[in-house]
């Protein structure tokens, strides 16, 4: 049973890493809409993670995508979400 659970966790981590790699590749290729979709899936997966900091990287990349798309209010909202996440873990002076 422990082996199955470990395999499941490892495969979830690999899928998450693949999503981040795919999103970065899409960003580099200028496929910002595709990157945004991939990152939203990664964010959804990270929200269900036991590691709350797993949200940081996909949120950071999504904010970058929004800035490149000149969607500044959306980028600011994502950055605010990151700040709130870290403040919730470490306090307001984090």
C-alpha positions in Angstrom: 0.0 0.0 0.0 2.8 2.4 0.9 4.5 1.7 -2.5 1.3 2.6 -4.3 0.9 5.8 -2.4 4.5 6.7 -3.0 4.1 6.0 -6.7 1.0 8.1 -6.8 2.7 11.1 -5.1 5.8 10.8 -7.3 3.7 10.7 -10.5 1.7 13.8 -9.3 5.0 15.7 -8.8 6.2 14.7 -12.2 3.0 15.8 -13.9 3.2 19.2 -12.0 6.8 19.6 -13.2 5.8 18.8 -16.7 3.1 21.4 -16.6 5.6 24.0 -15.4 8.0 23.0 -18.2 5.2 23.1 -20.8 4.1 26.5 -19.6 7.6 27.9 -19.8 8.1 26.5 -23.3 4.8 28.1 -24.3 5.9 31.4 -22.8 9.2 31.3 -24.7 7.4 30.5 -27.9 5.0 33.4 -27.4 2.0 31.2 -26.9 0.7 33.1 -24.0 -2.9 31.9 -24.1 -1.6 28.3 -24.1 0.7 29.1 -21.2 -2.1 30.7 -19.3 -4.3 27.6 -19.7 -1.5 25.3 -18.6 -0.7 27.4 -15.6 -4.4 27.5 -14.5 -4.4 23.7 -14.6 -1.1 23.6 -12.6 -2.6 26.1 -10.1 -5.7 24.0 -9.6 -3.5 20.9 -9.0 -1.2 22.8 -6.6 -4.2 24.0 -4.6 -4.9 20.4 -3.7 -1.3 19.8 -2.7 -0.2 19.3 0.9 2.6 21.8 0.2 1.1 25.3 0.3 4.2 26.8 -1.3 3.6 24.7 -4.4 1.3 27.5 -5.6 4.1 30.0 -5.7 5.8 29.1 -9.0 2.7 28.7 -11.2 1.3 31.9 -9.7 4.5 33.7 -10.4 4.6 32.5 -14.0 0.9 33.3 -14.5 1.6 36.9 -13.3 4.4 37.1 -15.9 2.1 35.9 -18.6 -0.5 38.5 -17.6 2.1 41.3 -17.7 3.3 40.2 -21.2 -0.3 40.2 -22.3 -0.7 43.7 -20.8 -3.4 42.4 -18.4 -2.1 44.5 -15.5 -5.1 44.2 -13.2 -5.0 40.4 -13.5 -1.2 40.4 -12.9 -1.6 42.5 -9.8 -4.4 40.2 -8.5 -2.2 37.2 -8.9 0.7 38.9 -7.2 -1.6 39.9 -4.3 -2.6 36.2 -4.0 1.0 35.2 -3.7 1.6 37.9 -1.0 -1.4 36.7 0.9 -0.3 33.1 0.6 3.1 33.8 2.1 1.7 36.2 4.7 -0.7 33.4 5.8 2.2 31.0 6.2 4.8 33.3 7.8 2.9 36.4 9.0 2.6 39.9 7.5 6.3 40.6 7.7 7.3 37.6 5.6 
